[in-house]
């Protein structure tokens, strides 16, 4: 037991942390948007511009917002899974003293890659309209959520151990 499942444990835990982190990031961006007198849907509409062009950027709810939210959840969830795979190679304990720092750095690196390269190439208006400080803080929050990956992986291992059933015909002597 475990060897086949163990190799997926950290990437799945990273996926979980990445999705939870992006939900926190989106909530933060919505809160920051409302605090400046704009719609809570503005951040989702901002990323919907990747698929629908500038017409998606509206200061109210529009059905295009769901594509922006879906993009964020998928992209940052997959980035979390990649983070989990890196942790599976480099981290051997549930609590690493520098894991939060590494998570914050990962969040800022992802921010730099997304806004420094990808957004400029695909949808430059996102780079213009995105609120810089709230977006950076959102990525820091996402990075902090990534730091929980080892805890999620070890919780999965505990649950697997509790529910393990030996194969049929296996007798322990």
MOUR-V560416 format. One line per field, one symbol per residue. ss: DSSP state (H for helix, E for strand, - for the rest). A space follows every 10 residues. Layout:
# MOUR-V560416
ss=???
This chain:
# MOUR-V560416
ss=--HHHHHHHH HHHHHHHHHH HHHHHHHHHH HHHHH----- -HHHHHHHHH HHHHHH---- ----HHHHHH HHHHHHHHHH HHHHHHHHHH --------HH HHHHHHHHHH HHHHHHHHHH HH-HHHHHH- -HHHHHHHHH HHHHHH--HH HHHHHHHHHH HH-------- ---
